[in-house]
Amino acid sequence: MSPFLLTRTLPVDATDAALRADVLHGLTRHPKTLPPKWFYDAHGSELFEEITRLPEYYPTRAEREILIDRAGEIARASGARTLIELGSGSSEKTRHLLDALPALHSYVPVDVSESALRGAAEAILSQRPELSVHALIADFTGGLALPGTPGPRLVAFLGGTVGNLLPDERAVFLKSVRSLLSPGDALLLGTDLVKDEKVLVAAYDDAAGVTAEFNKNVLRVVNRELGADFDPTGFDHVALWDPEREWIEMRLRARRAHTVKIPGLDLLVGFGAGEELRTEVSAKFRKEGVRAEVEAAGLRLDQWWTDSAGRFALSLATAV
């Protein structure tokens, strides 16, 4: 069996420090914000898995359809001998790519969760014992150093997560990815596409209320980690489409005026009745917009695949 290597590039206390910084910055500004990455503790991850199975939430099914139908084309177009996955989590969707890349030498999953990386590596190596797996405990938005692996290399950033970055943040991120690539290496990027407003809003405000619970989970995370006294029942879940920016915003709207104590930061945060806390931006894309953004980062858009309903896209952009 090929060796499994795991490298920690984040300090052990990095997650706690990042949460403190994000809460302090986000809850002392106007309008108030918190980054969506704090949804995902163990309970939040379970809720998101439930969301992906809801009838209203199409992105996961649409992306899986593309991967199943087009994995062979992606493999031939990239010629990858190394697959690097950013925000890999359980690596479940990546199995379709791995199956289509029989000549693959190395797999480099990147995630902040050591347990997720170990679990995914164990499952993959049980099926592909000849594969070299070098997992990185890292925050891919904060700069990344990759291990030496053979090229061509394919960086996969799936799930539409790139839409959670604001435009300036996306530009920085795409340039950072380009800096990791040699000419001929490529980026496989998942992007949710612009579509009917009702379809988009329903995907983020399901009838069963699962997304509402997922949204409020960020408050439970802050309560647990920083000793805050947020009352999740004191907020309503809001999902809105911004037609000018072409993104969905998820917010939490205070039902009444109140003050939240956050002892871990020695902070008091006042909310007015109806005041909103933005917890996520999820940008939706058009092909020409994706082309412009990857080209600005020094990549060439070579391939564009969508699901049969045209809801979601995977694009392959090559380093030039």
C-alpha positions as CSV (number, residue, x, y, z in Angstrom):
1,M,0.0,0.0,0.0
2,S,1.2,3.5,-0.8
3,P,2.0,5.6,2.2
4,F,-0.6,8.0,3.7
5,L,1.0,11.2,4.7
6,L,-0.7,14.0,6.6
7,T,0.8,17.4,7.0
8,R,-0.6,20.1,9.3
9,T,0.0,23.6,7.9
10,L,-2.3,25.3,10.4
11,P,-1.4,25.8,14.1
12,V,-3.5,23.7,16.5
13,D,-5.3,26.8,17.8
14,A,-5.8,28.3,14.3
15,T,-9.5,27.5,14.2
16,D,-10.2,29.1,17.6
17,A,-8.2,32.2,16.7
18,A,-10.0,32.6,13.3
19,L,-13.4,32.3,15.0
20,R,-12.5,34.9,17.5
21,A,-11.3,37.3,14.8
22,D,-14.3,36.7,12.6
23,V,-16.9,37.2,15.4
24,L,-15.2,40.3,16.7
25,H,-14.8,41.9,13.3
26,G,-18.2,40.8,12.0
27,L,-20.4,41.6,15.0
28,T,-18.9,45.1,15.6
29,R,-19.5,46.3,12.0
30,H,-22.6,47.5,10.3
31,P,-24.3,45.6,8.8
32,K,-23.3,42.7,10.9
33,T,-21.8,39.6,9.2
34,L,-20.4,36.1,10.0
35,P,-18.6,33.9,7.5
36,P,-20.4,30.8,6.3
37,K,-17.6,28.5,7.3
38,W,-18.8,28.6,10.9
39,F,-21.9,26.7,10.0
40,Y,-19.9,23.5,9.8
41,D,-19.4,21.9,13.2
42,A,-20.4,18.2,13.4
43,H,-24.1,19.1,13.7
44,G,-23.9,21.7,10.9
45,S,-22.3,19.2,8.6
46,E,-25.1,16.7,9.3
47,L,-27.7,19.4,8.6
48,F,-26.0,20.3,5.3
49,E,-26.0,16.6,4.3
50,E,-29.7,16.6,4.9
51,I,-30.1,19.8,2.8
52,T,-28.4,18.1,-0.2
53,R,-31.1,15.5,-0.2
54,L,-34.0,18.0,-0.1
55,P,-36.1,18.3,-3.3
56,E,-35.5,22.1,-3.5
57,Y,-31.7,21.9,-3.2
58,Y,-30.5,21.0,-6.7
59,P,-26.7,21.9,-6.8
60,T,-25.4,18.7,-5.3
61,R,-27.4,16.4,-7.6
62,A,-26.7,18.6,-10.6
63,E,-22.9,18.5,-10.0
64,R,-22.9,14.8,-9.3
65,E,-24.7,14.3,-12.7
66,I,-21.9,16.2,-14.5
67,L,-19.2,14.2,-12.7
68,I,-20.8,10.9,-13.5
69,D,-21.4,11.8,-17.1
70,R,-18.3,13.7,-17.8
71,A,-15.5,12.3,-15.6
72,G,-13.9,10.5,-18.5
73,E,-13.8,13.7,-20.5
74,I,-12.4,15.7,-17.6
75,A,-9.7,13.0,-17.1
76,R,-8.7,13.0,-20.8
77,A,-8.7,16.8,-21.0
78,S,-6.6,17.3,-17.9
79,G,-4.3,14.3,-18.3
80,A,-3.8,14.6,-14.5
81,R,-1.3,12.5,-12.6
82,T,-2.0,14.5,-9.4
83,L,-5.4,15.5,-8.2
84,I,-5.6,18.2,-5.5
85,E,-9.0,18.8,-3.9
86,L,-9.6,22.0,-2.0
87,G,-12.2,21.7,0.8
88,S,-12.3,18.0,0.3
89,G,-14.4,17.0,3.3
90,S,-15.4,13.3,2.8
91,S,-14.1,13.3,-0.8
92,E,-17.3,11.5,-1.8
93,K,-17.9,13.3,-5.1
94,T,-14.2,13.1,-6.0
95,R,-14.5,9.3,-6.3
96,H,-16.0,9.8,-9.7
97,L,-12.9,11.6,-10.8
98,L,-10.6,9.1,-9.2
99,D,-12.3,6.2,-11.0
100,A,-11.8,8.0,-14.3
101,L,-8.1,8.6,-13.7
102,P,-6.6,5.1,-13.5
103,A,-3.1,6.5,-14.2
104,L,-3.3,8.9,-11.3
105,H,-0.2,8.9,-9.1
106,S,-1.1,11.2,-6.2
107,Y,-4.2,12.6,-4.5
108,V,-3.8,15.7,-2.2
109,P,-7.0,16.4,-0.2
110,V,-7.0,19.8,1.5
111,D,-9.3,20.5,4.5
112,V,-9.3,22.1,7.9
113,S,-10.7,18.9,9.5
114,E,-8.1,16.2,10.3
115,S,-10.9,13.6,11.1
116,A,-12.5,14.2,7.6
117,L,-9.1,13.9,5.9
118,R,-8.2,10.6,7.7
119,G,-11.7,9.1,7.1
120,A,-11.6,10.0,3.4
121,A,-8.0,8.7,2.9
122,E,-8.9,5.4,4.6
123,A,-11.9,4.9,2.3
124,I,-10.0,5.8,-0.9
125,L,-6.9,3.7,-0.1
126,S,-9.1,0.7,0.5
127,Q,-10.2,0.9,-3.1
128,R,-6.9,2.4,-4.6
129,P,-4.1,1.0,-2.5
130,E,-1.5,1.9,-5.1
131,L,-2.4,5.6,-4.9
132,S,-0.2,8.1,-3.0
133,V,-2.3,10.2,-0.6
134,H,-0.8,13.3,1.0
135,A,-3.5,15.1,3.0
136,L,-3.0,18.8,4.1
137,I,-4.7,20.3,7.1
138,A,-4.8,23.8,5.7
139,D,-7.0,26.8,5.0
140,F,-6.9,27.1,1.2
141,T,-8.1,30.7,1.4
142,G,-5.0,31.7,3.4
143,G,-2.3,30.7,1.0
144,L,-1.2,27.1,0.3
145,A,2.0,25.2,-0.2
146,L,1.6,21.9,-2.1
147,P,3.8,18.9,-1.8
148,G,6.0,17.8,-4.7
149,T,3.9,15.6,-6.9
150,P,4.1,14.7,-10.6
151,G,2.3,16.7,-13.2
152,P,0.1,17.5,-14.9
153,R,-1.8,18.5,-11.8
154,L,-5.6,19.1,-11.5
155,V,-6.9,21.3,-8.7
156,A,-10.6,20.6,-8.0
157,F,-12.8,23.1,-6.2
158,L,-16.2,21.7,-6.3
159,G,-19.7,22.3,-4.8
160,G,-20.0,25.9,-5.9
161,T,-18.1,27.0,-2.8
162,V,-16.3,29.6,-4.8
163,G,-19.6,31.5,-4.8
164,N,-19.3,32.1,-1.1
165,L,-16.4,34.4,-1.8
166,L,-17.0,38.1,-2.6
167,P,-15.8,39.3,-6.0
168,D,-12.5,40.7,-4.6
169,E,-11.9,37.6,-2.5
170,R,-12.5,35.4,-5.6
171,A,-10.0,37.3,-7.6
172,V,-7.4,36.8,-4.8
173,F,-8.3,33.2,-4.5
174,L,-8.1,32.4,-8.2
175,K,-4.7,34.1,-8.5
176,S,-3.5,32.1,-5.5
177,V,-4.6,28.9,-7.2
178,R,-2.8,30.0,-10.4
179,S,0.4,30.6,-8.4
180,L,0.4,26.9,-7.5
181,L,0.1,25.7,-11.1
182,S,2.7,25.1,-13.8
183,P,1.8,25.6,-17.5
184,G,-0.5,22.8,-18.5
185,D,-1.9,22.2,-15.0
186,A,-5.6,22.9,-14.6
187,L,-8.4,24.0,-12.3
188,L,-11.7,22.2,-12.2
189,L,-14.2,24.7,-10.8
190,G,-17.8,24.1,-9.8
191,T,-20.2,27.0,-10.2
192,D,-23.9,27.3,-9.7
193,L,-25.6,29.2,-12.5
194,V,-28.0,32.1,-12.7
195,K,-31.6,30.9,-13.0
196,D,-35.2,31.7,-12.0
197,E,-35.4,33.6,-8.7
198,K,-38.0,31.3,-7.3
199,V,-35.8,28.2,-7.9
200,L,-32.8,29.9,-6.3
201,V,-34.7,31.2,-3.2
202,A,-36.4,27.8,-2.6
203,A,-33.0,26.1,-2.6
204,Y,-32.0,28.3,0.4
205,D,-35.4,28.4,2.1
206,D,-36.8,24.9,2.0
207,A,-40.3,24.0,3.1
208,A,-39.1,21.6,5.8
209,G,-37.0,24.4,7.5
210,V,-33.7,22.5,7.4
211,T,-31.8,25.4,5.9
212,A,-33.2,27.6,8.6
213,E,-31.8,25.3,11.3
214,F,-28.5,25.2,9.4
215,N,-28.4,29.0,9.3
216,K,-29.0,29.3,13.0
217,N,-26.4,26.8,13.8
218,V,-23.7,29.5,13.4
219,L,-25.2,31.0,16.6
220,R,-24.9,27.7,18.4
221,V,-21.3,27.5,17.4
222,V,-20.5,30.9,18.8
223,N,-22.4,30.0,22.0
224,R,-20.4,26.8,22.5
225,E,-17.0,28.1,21.6
226,L,-17.1,31.7,23.0
227,G,-19.7,31.3,25.8
228,A,-22.2,33.6,24.0
229,D,-25.9,33.6,24.9
230,F,-27.5,33.9,21.5
231,D,-31.1,32.6,21.5
232,P,-31.5,31.0,18.0
233,T,-35.3,31.1,18.4
234,G,-35.0,34.9,18.6
235,F,-34.0,35.1,14.9
236,D,-35.8,34.3,11.7
237,H,-34.1,32.8,8.7
238,V,-34.1,35.0,5.6
239,A,-33.0,34.1,2.0
240,L,-33.0,36.9,-0.6
241,W,-32.0,37.1,-4.2
242,D,-29.9,40.2,-5.2
243,P,-30.6,40.6,-8.9
244,E,-27.8,43.3,-9.4
245,R,-25.0,41.3,-7.8
246,E,-26.6,38.0,-8.9
247,W,-26.2,36.3,-5.5
248,I,-28.3,34.8,-2.8
249,E,-27.9,36.2,0.7
250,M,-28.7,34.3,3.8
251,R,-29.5,36.4,6.9
252,L,-30.7,36.0,10.4
253,R,-33.3,38.7,11.4
254,A,-33.7,39.6,15.0
255,R,-37.3,39.2,16.1
256,R,-36.9,41.8,18.9
257,A,-34.4,44.3,20.2
258,H,-31.9,42.6,22.6
259,T,-28.3,42.4,23.6
260,V,-26.1,39.3,23.3
261,K,-23.2,38.7,25.7
262,I,-20.1,37.0,24.3
263,P,-17.8,36.5,27.4
264,G,-15.1,34.8,25.3
265,L,-14.5,38.2,23.7
266,D,-15.7,40.4,26.6
267,L,-18.2,41.8,24.1
268,L,-21.8,43.0,24.2
269,V,-23.6,43.0,20.9
270,G,-26.9,44.9,20.5
271,F,-29.5,43.9,17.9
272,G,-32.4,46.2,17.0
273,A,-35.8,44.7,16.2
274,G,-35.6,43.5,12.6
275,E,-31.9,44.0,12.4
276,E,-30.2,41.4,10.1
277,L,-27.0,39.5,10.4
278,R,-25.6,38.3,7.0
279,T,-24.3,34.7,7.3
280,E,-23.7,33.8,3.7
281,V,-23.4,35.1,0.2
282,S,-23.8,32.5,-2.6
283,A,-23.0,34.0,-6.0
284,K,-24.5,32.5,-9.2
285,F,-22.5,32.6,-12.4
286,R,-22.8,32.9,-16.2
287,K,-20.2,31.3,-18.5
288,E,-18.8,34.6,-19.7
289,G,-18.4,35.8,-16.1
290,V,-16.5,32.7,-15.2
291,R,-14.3,33.1,-18.3
292,A,-13.5,36.7,-17.4
293,E,-12.6,35.8,-13.8
294,V,-10.3,32.9,-14.6
295,E,-8.6,34.8,-17.4
296,A,-7.9,37.7,-15.1
297,A,-6.1,35.1,-12.9
298,G,-3.9,33.8,-15.7
299,L,-6.0,30.8,-16.7
300,R,-7.6,29.8,-20.0
301,L,-11.2,28.5,-20.0
302,D,-11.0,25.3,-22.1
303,Q,-14.0,23.2,-21.2
304,W,-17.5,23.9,-19.9
305,W,-19.9,21.2,-18.9
306,T,-23.4,21.6,-17.4
307,D,-26.0,19.2,-16.1
308,S,-28.9,18.3,-18.4
309,A,-31.1,21.1,-17.0
310,G,-28.4,23.7,-17.3
311,R,-28.4,24.5,-13.6
312,F,-24.8,24.0,-12.6
313,A,-21.5,24.0,-14.4
314,L,-18.0,22.4,-14.1
315,S,-15.3,24.3,-16.0
316,L,-11.8,23.3,-16.8
317,A,-9.3,26.2,-16.9
318,T,-5.7,25.6,-17.9
319,A,-2.7,27.5,-16.6
320,V,-1.0,29.5,-19.4
